[in-house]
């Protein structure tokens, strides 16, 4: 796993149960201690006030996130799982669009329910769900959940394939699943 991605993931999921604590202490924290550059980058962030779970303001360090590290890691995971699931290698020129989700709202959860999903490592450490277009197997959607605290996704398509820019990720999934459009639910989970 990319070191920057590992550190970001450890900070994003912040230990909230035994499996996320294990990832933090044996993965992310170990990488921070071993990599002086990453350690300096984290400590160089500005101090900000954030609310804790009880509503109190506490000081925290803002960590700059390396989006390219995230996207490259999600792309590698997508290529690997595509091969694992379908026993075919995605072409090197297959377009992979990656997505970062801050949280899952109810609409997203409802759509993901219809995808095939698998849990790796138990305790919801890494859950992925996917859907592939039977008519054009290079087109697929992948959803990833890391330690119940970070969510990402990816669309794959042939070279030159363009997503309809007027569609949201959920509308594209709905179309692929042939689901009825659902009204938006403003409640976040």
Backbone as JSON Lines, residues from 0, in Angstrom:
{"i":0,"aa":"X","n":[0.85,-1.17,0.0],"ca":[0.0,0.0,0.0],"c":[0.9,1.24,0.0]}
{"i":1,"aa":"X","n":[0.56,2.21,-0.79],"ca":[1.28,3.48,-0.85],"c":[1.38,4.08,0.55]}
{"i":2,"aa":"X","n":[2.59,4.54,0.91],"ca":[2.82,5.06,2.27],"c":[1.95,6.27,2.58]}
{"i":3,"aa":"X","n":[1.84,7.2,1.63],"ca":[1.02,8.4,1.87],"c":[-0.45,8.02,2.04]}
{"i":4,"aa":"X","n":[-0.91,7.07,1.22],"ca":[-2.3,6.62,1.34],"c":[-2.52,5.96,2.7]}
{"i":5,"aa":"X","n":[-1.58,5.14,3.12],"ca":[-1.69,4.46,4.41],"c":[-1.79,5.46,5.56]}
{"i":6,"aa":"X","n":[-0.95,6.48,5.52],"ca":[-0.96,7.5,6.58],"c":[-2.28,8.28,6.55]}
{"i":7,"aa":"X","n":[-2.71,8.7,5.35],"ca":[-3.97,9.42,5.25],"c":[-5.11,8.57,5.78]}
{"i":8,"aa":"X","n":[-5.16,7.32,5.36],"ca":[-6.24,6.43,5.8],"c":[-6.23,6.29,7.32]}
{"i":9,"aa":"X","n":[-5.05,6.12,7.9],"ca":[-4.95,6.0,9.35],"c":[-5.47,7.23,10.06]}
{"i":10,"aa":"X","n":[-5.17,8.41,9.52],"ca":[-5.65,9.66,10.12],"c":[-7.15,9.81,9.89]}
{"i":11,"aa":"X","n":[-7.61,9.48,8.69],"ca":[-9.03,9.66,8.36],"c":[-9.93,8.75,9.18]}
{"i":12,"aa":"X","n":[-9.53,7.5,9.36],"ca":[-10.39,6.56,10.09],"c":[-10.19,6.66,11.59]}
{"i":13,"aa":"X","n":[-9.19,7.4,12.03],"ca":[-8.8,7.53,13.43],"c":[-9.34,6.37,14.27]}
{"i":14,"aa":"X","n":[-8.5,5.72,15.04],"ca":[-8.91,4.51,15.76],"c":[-10.22,4.65,16.53]}
{"i":15,"aa":"X","n":[-11.22,3.88,16.09],"ca":[-12.51,3.88,16.76],"c":[-12.93,2.48,17.2]}
{"i":16,"aa":"X","n":[-12.15,1.48,16.82],"ca":[-12.39,0.11,17.28],"c":[-11.06,-0.64,17.21]}
{"i":17,"aa":"X","n":[-11.07,-1.92,17.59],"ca":[-9.79,-2.64,17.68],"c":[-9.1,-2.8,16.32]}
{"i":18,"aa":"X","n":[-9.86,-3.04,15.25],"ca":[-9.21,-3.23,13.95],"c":[-8.65,-1.92,13.41]}
{"i":19,"aa":"X","n":[-9.34,-0.8,13.6],"ca":[-8.79,0.48,13.13],"c":[-7.61,0.91,14.0]}
{"i":20,"aa":"X","n":[-7.64,0.57,15.28],"ca":[-6.5,0.87,16.15],"c":[-5.27,0.07,15.7]}
{"i":21,"aa":"X","n":[-5.5,-1.2,15.36],"ca":[-4.4,-2.05,14.88],"c":[-3.81,-1.47,13.6]}
{"i":22,"aa":"X","n":[-4.67,-1.02,12.67],"ca":[-4.18,-0.42,11.43],"c":[-3.39,0.85,11.73]}
{"i":23,"aa":"X","n":[-3.91,1.68,12.64],"ca":[-3.23,2.92,12.99],"c":[-1.86,2.62,13.59]}
{"i":24,"aa":"X","n":[-1.81,1.77,14.6],"ca":[-0.54,1.56,15.32],"c":[0.47,0.74,14.53]}
{"i":25,"aa":"X","n":[0.02,-0.27,13.78],"ca":[0.95,-1.14,13.05],"c":[1.15,-0.72,11.6]}
{"i":26,"aa":"X","n":[0.35,0.21,11.11],"ca":[0.47,0.63,9.72],"c":[0.82,2.1,9.6]}
{"i":27,"aa":"X","n":[-0.16,2.95,9.84],"ca":[0.02,4.39,9.63],"c":[1.06,5.0,10.55]}
{"i":28,"aa":"X","n":[0.96,4.74,11.84],"ca":[1.91,5.34,12.79],"c":[3.33,4.86,12.52]}
{"i":29,"aa":"X","n":[3.46,3.59,12.2],"ca":[4.79,3.04,11.87],"c":[5.37,3.75,10.64]}
{"i":30,"aa":"X","n":[4.52,4.0,9.64],"ca":[4.98,4.72,8.44],"c":[5.38,6.15,8.77]}
{"i":31,"aa":"X","n":[4.62,6.82,9.63],"ca":[4.94,8.19,10.02],"c":[6.29,8.24,10.72]}
{"i":32,"aa":"X","n":[6.51,7.3,11.62],"ca":[7.78,7.27,12.36],"c":[8.96,6.92,11.46]}
{"i":33,"aa":"X","n":[8.75,6.08,10.46],"ca":[9.84,5.62,9.61],"c":[10.16,6.6,8.47]}
{"i":34,"aa":"X","n":[9.21,7.43,8.1],"ca":[9.39,8.32,6.96],"c":[9.44,9.76,7.46]}
{"i":35,"aa":"X","n":[10.64,10.31,7.58],"ca":[10.84,11.65,8.13],"c":[10.12,12.73,7.31]}
{"i":36,"aa":"X","n":[10.09,12.56,6.0],"ca":[9.45,13.56,5.15],"c":[7.94,13.62,5.43]}
{"i":37,"aa":"X","n":[7.29,12.45,5.49],"ca":[5.86,12.42,5.81],"c":[5.62,12.98,7.21]}
{"i":38,"aa":"X","n":[6.49,12.63,8.15],"ca":[6.37,13.12,9.52],"c":[6.43,14.65,9.54]}
{"i":39,"aa":"X","n":[7.39,15.23,8.82],"ca":[7.52,16.7,8.76],"c":[6.29,17.33,8.11]}
{"i":40,"aa":"X","n":[5.81,16.72,7.03],"ca":[4.63,17.26,6.34],"c":[3.42,17.33,7.28]}
{"i":41,"aa":"X","n":[3.24,16.28,8.06],"ca":[2.1,16.25,8.99],"c":[2.25,17.33,10.05]}
{"i":42,"aa":"X","n":[3.43,17.42,10.65],"ca":[3.64,18.39,11.72],"c":[3.67,19.83,11.23]}
{"i":43,"aa":"X","n":[3.89,20.04,9.92],"ca":[3.96,21.4,9.4],"c":[2.59,22.0,9.12]}
{"i":44,"aa":"X","n":[1.54,21.2,9.23],"ca":[0.19,21.72,8.97],"c":[-0.23,22.74,10.02]}
{"i":45,"aa":"X","n":[-1.13,23.65,9.64],"ca":[-1.6,24.65,10.6],"c":[-2.47,24.01,11.69]}
{"i":46,"aa":"X","n":[-2.47,24.64,12.85],"ca":[-3.33,24.2,13.94],"c":[-4.71,24.82,13.74]}
{"i":47,"aa":"X","n":[-5.74,23.99,13.86],"ca":[-7.12,24.45,13.69],"c":[-7.96,23.96,14.86]}
{"i":48,"aa":"X","n":[-9.1,24.59,15.05],"ca":[-10.05,24.13,16.07],"c":[-11.1,23.27,15.4]}
{"i":49,"aa":"X","n":[-11.35,22.1,15.97],"ca":[-12.39,21.2,15.47],"c":[-13.25,20.76,16.64]}
{"i":50,"aa":"X","n":[-14.47,20.35,16.33],"ca":[-15.36,19.84,17.39],"c":[-15.11,18.35,17.58]}
{"i":51,"aa":"X","n":[-15.03,17.94,18.85],"ca":[-14.93,16.52,19.12],"c":[-16.34,15.94,19.2]}
{"i":52,"aa":"X","n":[-16.46,14.65,19.51],"ca":[-17.76,13.99,19.51],"c":[-18.73,14.58,20.53]}
{"i":53,"aa":"X","n":[-18.2,15.17,21.6],"ca":[-19.07,15.76,22.62],"c":[-19.43,17.21,22.31]}
{"i":54,"aa":"X","n":[-18.91,17.75,21.2],"ca":[-19.23,19.11,20.8],"c":[-18.24,20.17,21.28]}
{"i":55,"aa":"X","n":[-17.23,19.75,22.02],"ca":[-16.22,20.7,22.49],"c":[-15.22,20.99,21.37]}
{"i":56,"aa":"X","n":[-14.64,22.18,21.4],"ca":[-13.6,22.53,20.44],"c":[-12.25,22.08,21.0]}
{"i":57,"aa":"X","n":[-11.48,21.42,20.13],"ca":[-10.13,21.0,20.5],"c":[-9.17,21.41,19.38]}
{"i":58,"aa":"X","n":[-7.9,21.58,19.72],"ca":[-6.9,21.89,18.7],"c":[-6.5,20.62,17.97]}
{"i":59,"aa":"X","n":[-6.3,20.77,16.68],"ca":[-5.86,19.65,15.85],"c":[-4.96,20.21,14.75]}
{"i":60,"aa":"X","n":[-4.17,19.35,14.17],"ca":[-3.31,19.76,13.06],"c":[-4.02,19.4,11.75]}
{"i":61,"aa":"X","n":[-4.12,20.38,10.85],"ca":[-4.7,20.12,9.55],"c":[-3.65,19.42,8.69]}
{"i":62,"aa":"X","n":[-4.01,18.3,8.13],"ca":[-3.09,17.51,7.31],"c":[-3.47,17.7,5.84]}
{"i":63,"aa":"X","n":[-2.5,18.11,5.03],"ca":[-2.73,18.27,3.6],"c":[-2.79,16.88,2.98]}
{"i":64,"aa":"X","n":[-3.82,16.66,2.21],"ca":[-4.02,15.36,1.6],"c":[-3.49,15.33,0.18]}
{"i":65,"aa":"X","n":[-2.76,14.27,-0.14],"ca":[-2.2,14.07,-1.47],"c":[-3.22,13.29,-2.32]}
{"i":66,"aa":"X","n":[-4.04,14.02,-3.07],"ca":[-5.1,13.4,-3.86],"c":[-4.55,12.43,-4.9]}
{"i":67,"aa":"X","n":[-3.4,12.72,-5.48],"ca":[-2.86,11.82,-6.51],"c":[-2.48,10.47,-5.9]}
{"i":68,"aa":"X","n":[-1.99,10.47,-4.67],"ca":[-1.67,9.21,-3.99],"c":[-2.94,8.38,-3.78]}
{"i":69,"aa":"X","n":[-4.01,9.05,-3.38],"ca":[-5.3,8.37,-3.18],"c":[-5.78,7.77,-4.5]}
{"i":70,"aa":"X","n":[-5.79,8.58,-5.55],"ca":[-6.32,8.12,-6.83],"c":[-5.5,6.97,-7.41]}
{"i":71,"aa":"X","n":[-4.17,7.06,-7.32],"ca":[-3.31,5.98,-7.83],"c":[-3.56,4.68,-7.06]}
{"i":72,"aa":"X","n":[-3.74,4.78,-5.74],"ca":[-3.99,3.59,-4.93],"c":[-5.34,2.98,-5.27]}
{"i":73,"aa":"X","n":[-6.37,3.81,-5.41],"ca":[-7.7,3.31,-5.77],"c":[-7.67,2.67,-7.16]}
{"i":74,"aa":"X","n":[-6.91,3.26,-8.08],"ca":[-6.79,2.67,-9.41],"c":[-6.11,1.29,-9.34]}
{"i":75,"aa":"X","n":[-5.05,1.16,-8.55],"ca":[-4.36,-0.13,-8.4],"c":[-5.3,-1.17,-7.78]}
{"i":76,"aa":"X","n":[-6.03,-0.77,-6.76],"ca":[-6.99,-1.68,-6.11],"c":[-8.03,-2.13,-7.13]}
{"i":77,"aa":"X","n":[-8.53,-1.19,-7.93],"ca":[-9.56,-1.51,-8.93],"c":[-9.02,-2.5,-9.96]}
{"i":78,"aa":"X","n":[-7.83,-2.26,-10.48],"ca":[-7.25,-3.2,-11.46],"c":[-7.07,-4.59,-10.84]}
{"i":79,"aa":"X","n":[-6.56,-4.62,-9.61],"ca":[-6.34,-5.9,-8.95],"c":[-7.63,-6.67,-8.68]}
{"i":80,"aa":"X","n":[-8.65,-5.97,-8.2],"ca":[-9.91,-6.64,-7.91],"c":[-10.66,-7.02,-9.18]}
{"i":81,"aa":"X","n":[-10.53,-6.23,-10.23],"ca":[-11.13,-6.59,-11.51],"c":[-10.57,-7.94,-11.95]}
{"i":82,"aa":"X","n":[-9.26,-8.09,-11.89],"ca":[-8.64,-9.36,-12.26],"c":[-9.1,-10.48,-11.31]}
{"i":83,"aa":"X","n":[-9.12,-10.2,-10.02],"ca":[-9.52,-11.2,-9.03],"c":[-10.95,-11.69,-9.29]}
{"i":84,"aa":"X","n":[-11.84,-10.78,-9.58],"ca":[-13.25,-11.14,-9.76],"c":[-13.55,-11.76,-11.12]}
{"i":85,"aa":"X","n":[-12.93,-11.26,-12.17],"ca":[-13.31,-11.66,-13.52],"c":[-12.24,-12.46,-14.27]}
{"i":86,"aa":"X","n":[-11.08,-12.65,-13.66],"ca":[-9.97,-13.41,-14.26],"c":[-9.55,-12.85,-15.61]}
{"i":87,"aa":"X","n":[-9.71,-11.55,-15.76],"ca":[-9.27,-10.85,-16.97],"c":[-8.57,-9.57,-16.53]}
{"i":88,"aa":"X","n":[-7.52,-9.21,-17.26],"ca":[-6.78,-8.0,-16.97],"c":[-7.43,-6.84,-17.72]}
{"i":89,"aa":"X","n":[-7.67,-5.75,-17.01],"ca":[-8.14,-4.54,-17.69],"c":[-7.03,-4.06,-18.62]}
{"i":90,"aa":"X","n":[-7.39,-3.62,-19.81],"ca":[-6.39,-3.08,-20.74],"c":[-5.64,-1.93,-20.08]}
{"i":91,"aa":"X","n":[-4.39,-1.76,-20.44],"ca":[-3.6,-0.67,-19.86],"c":[-4.17,0.7,-20.23]}
{"i":92,"aa":"X","n":[-4.92,0.77,-21.34],"ca":[-5.5,2.05,-21.73],"c":[-6.95,2.22,-21.26]}
{"i":93,"aa":"X","n":[-7.43,1.3,-20.42],"ca":[-8.77,1.44,-19.85],"c":[-8.8,2.68,-18.97]}
{"i":94,"aa":"X","n":[-9.82,3.48,-19.17],"ca":[-9.98,4.7,-18.37],"c":[-10.54,4.32,-17.0]}
{"i":95,"aa":"X","n":[-9.92,4.83,-15.94],"ca":[-10.42,4.61,-14.58],"c":[-10.59,5.97,-13.91]}
{"i":96,"aa":"X","n":[-11.84,6.31,-13.63],"ca":[-12.14,7.55,-12.91],"c":[-12.35,7.19,-11.45]}
{"i":97,"aa":"X","n":[-11.62,7.86,-10.55],"ca":[-11.72,7.55,-9.13],"c":[-12.51,8.63,-8.4]}
{"i":98,"aa":"X","n":[-13.13,8.23,-7.3],"ca":[-13.96,9.13,-6.51],"c":[-13.63,8.99,-5.04]}
{"i":99,"aa":"X","n":[-13.75,10.1,-4.33],"ca":[-13.54,10.18,-2.89],"c":[-14.87,10.62,-2.3]}
{"i":100,"aa":"X","n":[-15.39,9.86,-1.34],"ca":[-16.65,10.22,-0.69],"c":[-16.37,10.6,0.76]}
{"i":101,"aa":"X","n":[-16.82,11.79,1.17],"ca":[-16.63,12.22,2.56],"c":[-17.46,11.39,3.52]}
{"i":102,"aa":"X","n":[-18.65,11.02,3.1],"ca":[-19.55,10.24,3.94],"c":[-20.54,9.53,3.02]}
{"i":103,"aa":"X","n":[-21.29,8.62,3.58],"ca":[-22.33,7.93,2.82],"c":[-23.68,8.41,3.28]}
{"i":104,"aa":"X","n":[-24.47,8.95,2.36],"ca":[-25.83,9.31,2.72],"c":[-26.73,8.11,2.45]}
{"i":105,"aa":"X","n":[-27.99,8.23,2.82],"ca":[-28.92,7.1,2.67],"c":[-29.12,6.71,1.22]}
{"i":106,"aa":"X","n":[-29.12,7.68,0.32],"ca":[-29.28,7.37,-1.1],"c":[-28.14,6.49,-1.6]}
{"i":107,"aa":"X","n":[-26.92,6.83,-1.22],"ca":[-25.76,6.04,-1.63],"c":[-25.86,4.63,-1.04]}
{"i":108,"aa":"X","n":[-26.21,4.53,0.23],"ca":[-26.34,3.21,0.87],"c":[-27.37,2.36,0.14]}
{"i":109,"aa":"X","n":[-28.5,2.96,-0.26],"ca":[-29.54,2.21,-0.97],"c":[-29.03,1.68,-2.3]}
{"i":110,"aa":"X","n":[-28.22,2.45,-3.0],"ca":[-27.68,1.99,-4.28],"c":[-26.65,0.88,-4.07]}
{"i":111,"aa":"X","n":[-25.81,1.03,-3.09],"ca":[-24.75,0.05,-2.85],"c":[-25.33,-1.3,-2.45]}
{"i":112,"aa":"X","n":[-26.51,-1.29,-1.81],"ca":[-27.16,-2.54,-1.41],"c":[-27.36,-3.48,-2.59]}
{"i":113,"aa":"X","n":[-27.53,-2.93,-3.79],"ca":[-27.82,-3.74,-4.97],"c":[-26.56,-4.3,-5.64]}
{"i":114,"aa":"X","n":[-25.4,-3.88,-5.17],"ca":[-24.15,-4.36,-5.77],"c":[-23.69,-5.63,-5.06]}
{"i":115,"aa":"X","n":[-22.93,-6.46,-5.78],"ca":[-22.29,-7.62,-5.13],"c":[-21.21,-7.09,-4.23]}
{"i":116,"aa":"X","n":[-21.15,-7.58,-2.99],"ca":[-20.12,-7.06,-2.09],"c":[-19.37,-8.18,-1.41]}
{"i":117,"aa":"X","n":[-18.16,-7.85,-0.98],"ca":[-17.29,-8.81,-0.29],"c":[-16.56,-8.08,0.82]}
{"i":118,"aa":"X","n":[-16.23,-8.82,1.87],"ca":[-15.54,-8.27,3.04],"c":[-14.2,-8.99,3.17]}
{"i":119,"aa":"X","n":[-13.12,-8.24,3.16],"ca":[-11.79,-8.83,3.29],"c":[-11.22,-8.46,4.65]}
{"i":120,"aa":"X","n":[-10.75,-9.44,5.38],"ca":[-10.12,-9.18,6.68],"c":[-11.07,-9.19,7.86]}
{"i":121,"aa":"X","n":[-12.36,-9.4,7.63],"ca":[-13.32,-9.41,8.73],"c":[-13.47,-8.05,9.37]}
{"i":122,"aa":"X","n":[-14.42,-7.94,10.27],"ca":[-14.67,-6.7,11.03],"c":[-14.82,-5.48,10.12]}
{"i":123,"aa":"X","n":[-15.28,-5.68,8.89],"ca":[-15.45,-4.57,7.93],"c":[-14.18,-3.75,7.73]}
{"i":124,"aa":"X","n":[-13.03,-4.42,7.79],"ca":[-11.76,-3.71,7.55],"c":[-11.73,-3.16,6.13]}
{"i":125,"aa":"X","n":[-12.04,-4.01,5.18],"ca":[-12.1,-3.57,3.79],"c":[-13.28,-4.27,3.13]}
{"i":126,"aa":"X","n":[-14.25,-3.48,2.71],"ca":[-15.42,-4.0,2.03],"c":[-15.43,-3.39,0.64]}
{"i":127,"aa":"X","n":[-15.7,-4.23,-0.36],"ca":[-15.84,-3.68,-1.7],"c":[-17.1,-4.23,-2.34]}
{"i":128,"aa":"X","n":[-17.67,-3.44,-3.22],"ca":[-18.86,-3.83,-3.96],"c":[-18.63,-3.44,-5.41]}
{"i":129,"aa":"X","n":[-19.26,-4.17,-6.32],"ca":[-18.97,-3.9,-7.73],"c":[-20.13,-4.29,-8.62]}
{"i":130,"aa":"X","n":[-20.08,-3.76,-9.82],"ca":[-21.07,-4.02,-10.85],"c":[-20.36,-3.9,-12.19]}
{"i":131,"aa":"X","n":[-20.63,-4.85,-13.1],"ca":[-20.01,-4.78,-14.42],"c":[-21.09,-4.86,-15.48]}
{"i":132,"aa":"X","n":[-20.92,-4.1,-16.54],"ca":[-21.86,-4.1,-17.66],"c":[-21.64,-5.38,-18.46]}
{"i":133,"aa":"X","n":[-22.65,-6.24,-18.51],"ca":[-22.51,-7.51,-19.23],"c":[-22.3,-7.29,-20.73]}
{"i":134,"aa":"X","n":[-22.88,-6.23,-21.28],"ca":[-22.73,-5.95,-22.7],"c":[-21.36,-5.39,-23.07]}
{"i":135,"aa":"X","n":[-20.71,-4.73,-22.13],"ca":[-19.38,-4.16,-22.35],"c":[-18.59,-4.34,-21.06]}
{"i":136,"aa":"X","n":[-17.91,-5.49,-20.9],"ca":[-17.27,-5.83,-19.63],"c":[-16.18,-4.87,-19.16]}
{"i":137,"aa":"X","n":[-15.72,-3.98,-20.04],"ca":[-14.72,-3.01,-19.61],"c":[-15.35,-1.9,-18.76]}
{"i":138,"aa":"X","n":[-16.69,-1.79,-18.83],"ca":[-17.4,-0.78,-18.04],"c":[-17.81,-1.41,-16.72]}
{"i":139,"aa":"X","n":[-17.33,-0.82,-15.64],"ca":[-17.68,-1.34,-14.31],"c":[-17.65,-0.22,-13.28]}
{"i":140,"aa":"X","n":[-18.33,-0.45,-12.16],"ca":[-18.31,0.48,-11.03],"c":[-17.83,-0.29,-9.81]}
{"i":141,"aa":"X","n":[-16.98,0.34,-9.03],"ca":[-16.42,-0.25,-7.82],"c":[-16.61,0.72,-6.66]}
{"i":142,"aa":"X","n":[-16.99,0.17,-5.52],"ca":[-17.16,0.97,-4.3],"c":[-16.29,0.34,-3.22]}
{"i":143,"aa":"X","n":[-15.58,1.17,-2.46],"ca":[-14.68,0.68,-1.42],"c":[-14.98,1.36,-0.09]}
{"i":144,"aa":"X","n":[-14.98,0.55,0.97],"ca":[-15.1,1.08,2.33],"c":[-13.92,0.56,3.13]}
{"i":145,"aa":"X","n":[-13.17,1.48,3.73],"ca":[-12.01,1.13,4.53],"c":[-12.33,1.39,6.0]}
{"i":146,"aa":"X","n":[-12.31,0.35,6.8],"ca":[-12.47,0.46,8.26],"c":[-13.67,1.32,8.67]}
{"i":147,"aa":"X","n":[-14.74,1.27,7.92],"ca":[-15.97,2.01,8.2],"c":[-15.74,3.51,8.36]}
{"i":148,"aa":"X","n":[-14.64,4.03,7.8],"ca":[-14.35,5.44,7.98],"c":[-13.88,6.17,6.74]}
{"i":149,"aa":"X","n":[-13.62,5.46,5.65],"ca":[-13.24,6.12,4.4],"c":[-13.9,5.36,3.26]}
{"i":150,"aa":"X","n":[-14.45,6.13,2.31],"ca":[-15.16,5.55,1.19],"c":[-14.61,6.11,-0.11]}
{"i":151,"aa":"X","n":[-14.48,5.24,-1.09],"ca":[-13.98,5.65,-2.4],"c":[-14.69,4.81,-3.46]}
{"i":152,"aa":"X","n":[-14.57,5.22,-4.7],"ca":[-15.18,4.48,-5.79],"c":[-14.39,4.65,-7.06]}
{"i":153,"aa":"X","n":[-14.72,3.84,-8.06],"ca":[-14.07,3.94,-9.36],"c":[-15.02,3.47,-10.45]}
{"i":154,"aa":"X","n":[-14.99,4.15,-11.58],"ca":[-15.65,3.72,-12.81],"c":[-14.56,3.32,-13.78]}
{"i":155,"aa":"X","n":[-14.77,2.22,-14.5],"ca":[-13.84,1.84,-15.56],"c":[-14.58,1.89,-16.89]}
{"i":156,"aa":"X","n":[-13.85,2.21,-17.94],"ca":[-14.45,2.25,-19.27],"c":[-13.37,2.18,-20.32]}
{"i":157,"aa":"X","n":[-13.73,1.8,-21.56],"ca":[-12.74,1.7,-22.63],"c":[-12.16,3.07,-22.98]}
{"i":158,"aa":"X","n":[-10.98,3.04,-23.62],"ca":[-10.33,4.27,-24.06],"c":[-11.31,5.08,-24.91]}
{"i":159,"aa":"X","n":[-11.38,6.37,-24.64],"ca":[-12.29,7.22,-25.38],"c":[-13.69,7.27,-24.82]}
{"i":160,"aa":"X","n":[-14.0,6.39,-23.88],"ca":[-15.33,6.38,-23.27],"c":[-15.48,7.61,-22.39]}
{"i":161,"aa":"X","n":[-16.58,8.31,-22.53],"ca":[-16.83,9.5,-21.72],"c":[-18.09,9.29,-20.9]}
{"i":162,"aa":"X","n":[-17.97,9.61,-19.61],"ca":[-19.15,9.55,-18.75],"c":[-20.03,10.74,-19.1]}
{"i":163,"aa":"X","n":[-21.32,10.54,-18.98],"ca":[-22.25,11.65,-19.18],"c":[-22.08,12.62,-18.03]}
{"i":164,"aa":"X","n":[-21.47,13.76,-18.3],"ca":[-21.15,14.73,-17.26],"c":[-22.36,15.27,-16.52]}
{"i":165,"aa":"X","n":[-23.57,15.12,-17.1],"ca":[-24.76,15.63,-16.43],"c":[-25.25,14.66,-15.36]}
{"i":166,"aa":"X","n":[-24.67,13.47,-15.31],"ca":[-25.12,12.46,-14.35],"c":[-24.23,12.44,-13.12]}
{"i":167,"aa":"X","n":[-24.86,12.21,-11.99],"ca":[-24.09,11.99,-10.77],"c":[-23.63,10.54,-10.76]}
{"i":168,"aa":"X","n":[-22.74,10.21,-9.86],"ca":[-22.3,8.82,-9.7],"c":[-23.51,7.93,-9.43]}
{"i":169,"aa":"X","n":[-24.42,8.39,-8.56],"ca":[-25.6,7.58,-8.22],"c":[-26.51,7.37,-9.41]}
{"i":170,"aa":"X","n":[-26.69,8.4,-10.26],"ca":[-27.53,8.23,-11.45],"c":[-26.91,7.22,-12.4]}
{"i":171,"aa":"X","n":[-25.59,7.25,-12.54],"ca":[-24.92,6.29,-13.41],"c":[-25.1,4.87,-12.87]}
{"i":172,"aa":"X","n":[-25.0,4.7,-11.55],"ca":[-25.23,3.37,-10.95],"c":[-26.68,2.96,-11.17]}
{"i":173,"aa":"X","n":[-27.62,3.87,-10.94],"ca":[-29.05,3.57,-11.14],"c":[-29.31,3.11,-12.56]}
{"i":174,"aa":"X","n":[-28.73,3.82,-13.53],"ca":[-28.92,3.44,-14.92],"c":[-28.35,2.05,-15.18]}
{"i":175,"aa":"X","n":[-27.16,1.78,-14.64],"ca":[-26.53,0.48,-14.85],"c":[-27.34,-0.64,-14.2]}
{"i":176,"aa":"X","n":[-27.93,-0.35,-13.04],"ca":[-28.73,-1.35,-12.33],"c":[-30.18,-1.36,-12.8]}
{"i":177,"aa":"X","n":[-30.53,-0.36,-13.6],"ca":[-31.89,-0.17,-14.07],"c":[-32.84,-0.01,-12.88]}
{"i":178,"aa":"X","n":[-32.41,0.81,-11.9],"ca":[-33.21,1.09,-10.71],"c":[-34.07,2.32,-10.96]}
{"i":179,"aa":"X","n":[-35.24,2.38,-10.29],"ca":[-36.01,3.63,-10.38],"c":[-35.26,4.74,-9.65]}
{"i":180,"aa":"X","n":[-35.37,5.96,-10.17],"ca":[-34.73,7.1,-9.5],"c":[-35.39,7.29,-8.14]}
{"i":181,"aa":"X","n":[-34.55,7.53,-7.13],"ca":[-35.06,7.72,-5.78],"c":[-34.95,9.19,-5.41]}
{"i":182,"aa":"X","n":[-35.93,9.68,-4.62],"ca":[-35.82,11.07,-4.18],"c":[-34.61,11.25,-3.3]}
{"i":183,"aa":"X","n":[-34.01,12.44,-3.35],"ca":[-32.83,12.71,-2.52],"c":[-33.22,12.7,-1.06]}
{"i":184,"aa":"X","n":[-32.31,12.16,-0.26],"ca":[-32.49,12.14,1.19],"c":[-31.37,12.99,1.76]}
{"i":185,"aa":"X","n":[-31.71,14.09,2.38],"ca":[-30.71,15.02,2.89],"c":[-30.0,14.51,4.13]}
{"i":186,"aa":"X","n":[-30.53,13.45,4.74],"ca":[-29.91,12.95,5.98],"c":[-28.66,12.18,5.66]}
{"i":187,"aa":"X","n":[-27.56,12.58,6.23],"ca":[-26.29,11.87,6.08],"c":[-26.18,10.81,7.13]}
{"i":188,"aa":"X","n":[-25.48,9.73,6.78],"ca":[-25.24,8.68,7.77],"c":[-23.85,8.78,8.28]}
